[in-house]
Amino acid sequence: MKNYTNEMGRYAEYLLEAELSDNTKLAYLRQAKVFLEFIDKKEITKKETVAYKNYLLSQGRKAASTNLYISAVNSFLKFEGFEDCMIKTEKLPKRYCPENVISRSEYERLLEYAKESGRNKYYCIMRTLALTGIRISELSDCTVEALSRGRFITKNKGRAREVYLPDKLIDNLAEYCDSKKIDSGIIFRGNTNKAISRAAVYKMLIHIADMTGVPKEKVHPHSFRHLFAITYMEQYSNLFELADILGHSSLEVTRIYTASTAETKRGRMNLLML
């Protein structure tokens, strides 16, 4: 039987050529190893891959998380030529509107605390996320050089798009760079002077939320992106433009921002004159 564990080097090269992000490549390699440990040197068959899917489902994860693992394993199966053994992802419940999104007032409380407590880096990070709609993983593409251009290119899920920087954000970031003597390259850096990690940003956001009384579940990585999208739709009602800004390949993904949140729906129902 072929020793698939020895294939990890070639598989890593395959993922590199696919131009996936570093985090995605690491996740795919990790899940391929977990899958190989699960089948324990048995032949790769449809029966074994279905058994692995059932194992994933038995772990009690959310369907979205399980689908990420399935996609990773399917990538490895395709690489090895076992397309007929690939497994189907789970159907996700249809999302009618974004949930657990910070409100404008909660956003302002987070900003106020960050500024007053001297956490200027995180003040600027929150401003950048909320004013551009980028993902936390895309912060590393925001550079000093981009400030003079008013835009930068980012790449996610194999697609490149242009991110535009509003003038008020450019002023914030230029002031921050001056204070930290950052004259070139990545603006938001960690302790090693490399791009700040998603985990570090999330950890600090949780702390700031805790200190301001904002529900922690509302400062998840996508919350500021959702806030941006909802605000943009409320002001401009241009779904096509928003999809382009967010880098969505399908309008169906962007369409959730045309619906009010459950919290907003309940609030409006409470105000009904009945």
C-alpha positions as a Markdown table, in Angstrom:
| # | Residue | x | y | z |
|---|---|---|---|---|
| 1 | Met | 0.0 | 0.0 | 0.0 |
| 2 | Lys | 1.2 | 3.5 | -0.8 |
| 3 | Asn | 2.5 | 5.5 | 2.2 |
| 4 | Tyr | 0.4 | 8.6 | 1.9 |
| 5 | Thr | 2.2 | 10.2 | 4.9 |
| 6 | Asn | 5.3 | 10.5 | 2.7 |
| 7 | Glu | 3.2 | 12.5 | 0.2 |
| 8 | Met | 2.9 | 15.6 | 2.5 |
| 9 | Gly | 5.8 | 17.3 | 0.9 |
| 10 | Arg | 4.3 | 17.1 | -2.6 |
| 11 | Tyr | 0.9 | 18.0 | -1.3 |
| 12 | Ala | 2.3 | 21.1 | 0.3 |
| 13 | Glu | 3.8 | 22.1 | -3.1 |
| 14 | Tyr | 0.4 | 21.4 | -4.7 |
| 15 | Leu | -1.3 | 23.8 | -2.2 |
| 16 | Leu | 1.4 | 26.4 | -2.8 |
| 17 | Glu | 0.7 | 26.3 | -6.5 |
| 18 | Ala | -3.0 | 26.7 | -5.8 |
| 19 | Glu | -2.1 | 30.1 | -4.2 |
| 20 | Leu | -4.0 | 29.5 | -1.0 |
| 21 | Ser | -3.4 | 31.7 | 2.0 |
| 22 | Asp | -0.8 | 30.5 | 4.5 |
| 23 | Asn | -3.5 | 29.7 | 7.1 |
| 24 | Thr | -5.5 | 27.7 | 4.6 |
| 25 | Lys | -2.5 | 25.7 | 3.6 |
| 26 | Leu | -1.6 | 24.9 | 7.2 |
| 27 | Ala | -5.2 | 23.9 | 7.9 |
| 28 | Tyr | -5.4 | 21.6 | 4.8 |
| 29 | Leu | -2.1 | 19.9 | 5.6 |
| 30 | Arg | -3.2 | 19.4 | 9.2 |
| 31 | Gln | -6.6 | 17.9 | 8.2 |
| 32 | Ala | -5.0 | 15.6 | 5.7 |
| 33 | Lys | -2.7 | 14.2 | 8.5 |
| 34 | Val | -5.7 | 13.8 | 10.8 |
| 35 | Phe | -7.6 | 11.9 | 8.0 |
| 36 | Leu | -4.6 | 9.6 | 7.4 |
| 37 | Glu | -4.3 | 8.9 | 11.1 |
| 38 | Phe | -8.0 | 8.0 | 11.2 |
| 39 | Ile | -7.9 | 5.5 | 8.4 |
| 40 | Asp | -4.7 | 4.0 | 10.0 |
| 41 | Lys | -2.9 | 2.8 | 6.9 |
| 42 | Lys | -6.0 | 1.2 | 5.4 |
| 43 | Glu | -6.8 | 1.7 | 1.7 |
| 44 | Ile | -8.5 | 4.9 | 0.8 |
| 45 | Thr | -12.1 | 3.9 | -0.2 |
| 46 | Lys | -15.5 | 5.6 | -0.3 |
| 47 | Lys | -16.4 | 3.5 | 2.8 |
| 48 | Glu | -13.4 | 4.9 | 4.7 |
| 49 | Thr | -14.1 | 8.6 | 3.7 |
| 50 | Val | -17.8 | 8.3 | 4.6 |
| 51 | Ala | -16.8 | 6.8 | 8.0 |
| 52 | Tyr | -14.5 | 9.8 | 8.5 |
| 53 | Lys | -17.3 | 12.2 | 7.7 |
| 54 | Asn | -19.5 | 10.4 | 10.3 |
| 55 | Tyr | -16.6 | 10.7 | 12.8 |
| 56 | Leu | -16.5 | 14.5 | 12.2 |
| 57 | Leu | -20.2 | 14.8 | 12.6 |
| 58 | Ser | -20.0 | 12.9 | 15.9 |
| 59 | Gln | -17.8 | 15.5 | 17.4 |
| 60 | Gly | -20.7 | 17.9 | 17.8 |
| 61 | Arg | -19.2 | 20.7 | 15.8 |
| 62 | Lys | -21.3 | 23.2 | 13.9 |
| 63 | Ala | -22.0 | 22.2 | 10.3 |
| 64 | Ala | -19.9 | 25.1 | 9.0 |
| 65 | Ser | -16.8 | 23.9 | 10.9 |
| 66 | Thr | -17.4 | 20.3 | 9.8 |
| 67 | Asn | -17.6 | 21.5 | 6.1 |
| 68 | Leu | -14.2 | 23.2 | 6.4 |
| 69 | Tyr | -12.7 | 19.9 | 7.5 |
| 70 | Ile | -14.5 | 18.0 | 4.7 |
| 71 | Ser | -13.3 | 20.6 | 2.1 |
| 72 | Ala | -9.7 | 20.1 | 3.4 |
| 73 | Val | -9.9 | 16.3 | 3.1 |
| 74 | Asn | -11.5 | 16.5 | -0.3 |
| 75 | Ser | -8.6 | 18.7 | -1.4 |
| 76 | Phe | -6.2 | 15.9 | -0.4 |
| 77 | Leu | -8.3 | 13.2 | -2.0 |
| 78 | Lys | -8.4 | 15.2 | -5.3 |
| 79 | Phe | -4.6 | 15.6 | -5.1 |
| 80 | Glu | -4.2 | 11.8 | -4.7 |
| 81 | Gly | -6.6 | 11.0 | -7.6 |
| 82 | Phe | -9.5 | 9.8 | -5.4 |
| 83 | Glu | -12.2 | 12.1 | -6.7 |
| 84 | Asp | -14.7 | 9.2 | -6.5 |
| 85 | Cys | -14.0 | 9.0 | -2.7 |
| 86 | Met | -14.7 | 12.7 | -2.0 |
| 87 | Ile | -17.4 | 13.4 | 0.5 |
| 88 | Lys | -20.4 | 15.7 | 0.4 |
| 89 | Thr | -20.5 | 18.7 | 2.7 |
| 90 | Glu | -23.4 | 19.2 | 5.1 |
| 91 | Lys | -26.3 | 21.5 | 4.2 |
| 92 | Leu | -26.1 | 24.7 | 6.1 |
| 93 | Pro | -29.2 | 26.3 | 7.5 |
| 94 | Lys | -30.1 | 29.3 | 5.3 |
| 95 | Arg | -29.0 | 32.6 | 6.9 |
| 96 | Tyr | -31.7 | 35.3 | 6.4 |
| 97 | Cys | -29.8 | 38.0 | 8.2 |
| 98 | Pro | -26.5 | 38.6 | 10.0 |
| 99 | Glu | -26.6 | 38.1 | 13.7 |
| 100 | Asn | -24.4 | 39.1 | 16.7 |
| 101 | Val | -23.3 | 42.3 | 15.0 |
| 102 | Ile | -22.1 | 45.2 | 17.1 |
| 103 | Ser | -24.4 | 48.3 | 17.0 |
| 104 | Arg | -23.1 | 51.7 | 16.2 |
| 105 | Ser | -23.2 | 52.7 | 19.8 |
| 106 | Glu | -21.3 | 49.6 | 20.9 |
| 107 | Tyr | -18.7 | 50.3 | 18.2 |
| 108 | Glu | -18.3 | 53.8 | 19.6 |
| 109 | Arg | -17.9 | 52.5 | 23.1 |
| 110 | Leu | -15.2 | 50.1 | 22.0 |
| 111 | Leu | -13.4 | 52.9 | 20.2 |
| 112 | Glu | -13.7 | 55.3 | 23.2 |
| 113 | Tyr | -12.2 | 52.7 | 25.6 |
| 114 | Ala | -9.4 | 51.8 | 23.2 |
| 115 | Lys | -8.4 | 55.4 | 22.8 |
| 116 | Glu | -8.7 | 56.4 | 26.5 |
| 117 | Ser | -6.7 | 53.3 | 27.6 |
| 118 | Gly | -3.9 | 54.1 | 25.2 |
| 119 | Arg | -4.6 | 51.1 | 22.9 |
| 120 | Asn | -4.2 | 53.2 | 19.7 |
| 121 | Lys | -3.2 | 50.2 | 17.6 |
| 122 | Tyr | -6.5 | 48.5 | 18.3 |
| 123 | Tyr | -8.4 | 51.8 | 18.0 |
| 124 | Cys | -7.0 | 52.0 | 14.4 |
| 125 | Ile | -7.6 | 48.3 | 13.7 |
| 126 | Met | -11.3 | 48.7 | 14.6 |
| 127 | Arg | -11.6 | 51.8 | 12.5 |
| 128 | Thr | -9.9 | 50.1 | 9.6 |
| 129 | Leu | -12.2 | 47.0 | 9.8 |
| 130 | Ala | -15.4 | 49.1 | 10.2 |
| 131 | Leu | -14.5 | 51.7 | 7.5 |
| 132 | Thr | -13.3 | 49.3 | 4.8 |
| 133 | Gly | -15.2 | 46.0 | 5.4 |
| 134 | Ile | -12.0 | 44.0 | 5.2 |
| 135 | Arg | -11.4 | 40.7 | 7.0 |
| 136 | Ile | -8.9 | 40.6 | 9.9 |
| 137 | Ser | -6.7 | 38.4 | 7.8 |
| 138 | Glu | -6.4 | 41.2 | 5.2 |
| 139 | Leu | -5.0 | 43.7 | 7.7 |
| 140 | Ser | -1.5 | 42.6 | 6.6 |
| 141 | Asp | -2.1 | 44.1 | 3.2 |
| 142 | Cys | -2.7 | 47.6 | 4.7 |
| 143 | Thr | 0.7 | 49.3 | 4.3 |
| 144 | Val | 2.1 | 52.8 | 4.8 |
| 145 | Glu | 2.5 | 53.0 | 1.0 |
| 146 | Ala | -1.2 | 52.4 | 0.6 |
| 147 | Leu | -2.0 | 55.6 | 2.5 |
| 148 | Ser | -0.6 | 57.9 | -0.2 |
| 149 | Arg | -2.5 | 55.9 | -2.9 |
| 150 | Gly | -5.8 | 55.7 | -0.9 |
| 151 | Arg | -6.1 | 52.0 | -1.7 |
| 152 | Phe | -4.4 | 48.6 | -1.6 |
| 153 | Ile | -4.8 | 45.2 | -3.2 |
| 154 | Thr | -5.7 | 42.2 | -1.1 |
| 155 | Lys | -6.2 | 38.6 | -2.1 |
| 156 | Asn | -8.6 | 36.1 | -0.4 |
| 157 | Lys | -9.9 | 32.7 | -1.5 |
| 158 | Gly | -7.9 | 33.1 | -4.8 |
| 159 | Arg | -9.5 | 36.4 | -5.7 |
| 160 | Ala | -7.9 | 39.8 | -5.7 |
| 161 | Arg | -9.7 | 43.0 | -5.1 |
| 162 | Glu | -9.0 | 46.7 | -4.4 |
| 163 | Val | -9.7 | 48.0 | -1.0 |
| 164 | Tyr | -10.4 | 51.8 | -0.7 |
| 165 | Leu | -9.3 | 53.9 | 2.2 |
| 166 | Pro | -11.6 | 56.8 | 3.3 |
| 167 | Asp | -9.8 | 60.1 | 3.9 |
| 168 | Lys | -10.7 | 60.1 | 7.7 |
| 169 | Leu | -9.2 | 56.6 | 8.0 |
| 170 | Ile | -6.0 | 57.7 | 6.2 |
| 171 | Asp | -5.6 | 60.5 | 8.7 |
| 172 | Asn | -6.0 | 58.1 | 11.6 |
| 173 | Leu | -3.5 | 55.7 | 10.2 |
| 174 | Ala | -1.0 | 58.3 | 9.2 |
| 175 | Glu | -1.1 | 59.7 | 12.8 |
| 176 | Tyr | -0.6 | 56.3 | 14.2 |
| 177 | Cys | 2.3 | 55.5 | 11.9 |
| 178 | Asp | 4.0 | 58.8 | 12.9 |
| 179 | Ser | 3.6 | 58.0 | 16.6 |
| 180 | Lys | 5.1 | 54.5 | 16.2 |
| 181 | Lys | 7.7 | 55.7 | 13.7 |
| 182 | Ile | 6.5 | 53.3 | 11.0 |
| 183 | Asp | 7.6 | 54.7 | 7.7 |
| 184 | Ser | 7.1 | 51.7 | 5.4 |
| 185 | Gly | 5.5 | 48.3 | 5.0 |
| 186 | Ile | 2.8 | 46.7 | 7.1 |
| 187 | Ile | 1.1 | 49.1 | 9.5 |
| 188 | Phe | -0.3 | 46.7 | 12.1 |
| 189 | Arg | 2.4 | 44.5 | 13.6 |
| 190 | Gly | 2.8 | 42.1 | 16.4 |
| 191 | Asn | 5.6 | 41.8 | 19.0 |
| 192 | Thr | 7.9 | 40.2 | 16.4 |
| 193 | Asn | 7.5 | 43.1 | 14.0 |
| 194 | Lys | 5.6 | 40.9 | 11.6 |
| 195 | Ala | 1.9 | 41.3 | 10.7 |
| 196 | Ile | -0.3 | 41.1 | 13.7 |
| 197 | Ser | -2.1 | 37.7 | 14.0 |
| 198 | Arg | -5.8 | 37.2 | 13.9 |
| 199 | Ala | -5.6 | 35.5 | 17.3 |
| 200 | Ala | -3.9 | 38.6 | 18.9 |
| 201 | Val | -6.5 | 40.9 | 17.5 |
| 202 | Tyr | -9.4 | 38.7 | 18.6 |
| 203 | Lys | -7.9 | 38.4 | 22.1 |
| 204 | Met | -7.7 | 42.1 | 22.5 |
| 205 | Leu | -11.2 | 42.7 | 21.1 |
| 206 | Ile | -12.5 | 40.3 | 23.7 |
| 207 | His | -10.7 | 42.2 | 26.5 |
| 208 | Ile | -12.0 | 45.6 | 25.2 |
| 209 | Ala | -15.6 | 44.2 | 25.0 |
| 210 | Asp | -15.3 | 42.8 | 28.5 |
| 211 | Met | -14.2 | 46.2 | 29.8 |
| 212 | Thr | -17.0 | 48.1 | 28.0 |
| 213 | Gly | -19.8 | 45.7 | 28.6 |
| 214 | Val | -20.3 | 44.9 | 25.0 |
| 215 | Pro | -21.3 | 41.2 | 24.6 |
| 216 | Lys | -18.3 | 39.2 | 23.7 |
| 217 | Glu | -20.1 | 37.2 | 21.0 |
| 218 | Lys | -20.5 | 40.6 | 19.2 |
| 219 | Val | -16.8 | 41.1 | 18.7 |
| 220 | His | -16.2 | 38.0 | 16.5 |
| 221 | Pro | -13.8 | 38.5 | 13.6 |
| 222 | His | -16.5 | 39.3 | 11.1 |
| 223 | Ser | -18.6 | 41.7 | 13.2 |
| 224 | Phe | -17.0 | 44.9 | 12.0 |
| 225 | Arg | -17.3 | 43.7 | 8.4 |
| 226 | His | -21.0 | 43.1 | 9.0 |
| 227 | Leu | -21.3 | 46.5 | 10.6 |
| 228 | Phe | -19.7 | 48.1 | 7.6 |
| 229 | Ala | -21.9 | 46.2 | 5.1 |
| 230 | Ile | -25.2 | 47.0 | 7.0 |
| 231 | Thr | -24.3 | 50.7 | 7.3 |
| 232 | Tyr | -23.4 | 50.8 | 3.6 |
| 233 | Met | -26.7 | 49.3 | 2.6 |
| 234 | Glu | -28.6 | 51.6 | 4.9 |
| 235 | Gln | -27.0 | 54.7 | 3.3 |
| 236 | Tyr | -26.6 | 53.7 | -0.3 |
| 237 | Ser | -28.8 | 50.6 | -1.0 |
| 238 | Asn | -26.4 | 49.5 | -3.7 |
| 239 | Leu | -26.1 | 45.7 | -3.5 |
| 240 | Phe | -23.8 | 45.3 | -6.6 |
| 241 | Glu | -21.4 | 47.9 | -5.3 |
| 242 | Leu | -21.3 | 46.4 | -1.9 |
| 243 | Ala | -20.6 | 42.9 | -3.3 |
| 244 | Asp | -17.7 | 44.4 | -5.3 |
| 245 | Ile | -16.3 | 46.2 | -2.2 |
| 246 | Leu | -16.5 | 43.0 | 0.0 |
| 247 | Gly | -15.1 | 40.8 | -2.7 |
| 248 | His | -18.1 | 38.5 | -2.9 |
| 249 | Ser | -18.4 | 36.3 | -6.0 |
| 250 | Ser | -22.1 | 35.9 | -5.6 |
| 251 | Leu | -24.8 | 38.4 | -4.8 |
| 252 | Glu | -26.6 | 35.8 | -2.7 |
| 253 | Val | -23.8 | 36.1 | -0.1 |
| 254 | Thr | -24.2 | 39.9 | -0.1 |
| 255 | Arg | -28.0 | 39.7 | 0.0 |
| 256 | Ile | -28.1 | 39.0 | 3.7 |
| 257 | Tyr | -27.3 | 42.7 | 4.3 |
| 258 | Thr | -30.5 | 43.7 | 2.7 |
| 259 | Ala | -32.3 | 42.1 | 5.6 |
| 260 | Ser | -32.6 | 43.6 | 9.0 |
| 261 | Thr | -31.2 | 41.6 | 12.0 |
| 262 | Ala | -33.5 | 39.7 | 14.2 |
| 263 | Glu | -32.9 | 42.3 | 16.9 |
| 264 | Thr | -34.0 | 45.1 | 14.6 |
| 265 | Lys | -37.1 | 43.1 | 13.6 |
| 266 | Arg | -38.1 | 42.6 | 17.2 |
| 267 | Gly | -37.5 | 46.3 | 17.9 |
| 268 | Arg | -39.7 | 47.4 | 15.1 |
| 269 | Met | -42.4 | 44.9 | 16.1 |
| 270 | Asn | -42.4 | 46.4 | 19.6 |
| 271 | Leu | -43.1 | 49.8 | 18.1 |
| 272 | Leu | -46.1 | 48.6 | 16.1 |
| 273 | Met | -49.2 | 50.7 | 16.9 |
| 274 | Leu | -51.5 | 47.7 | 17.5 |
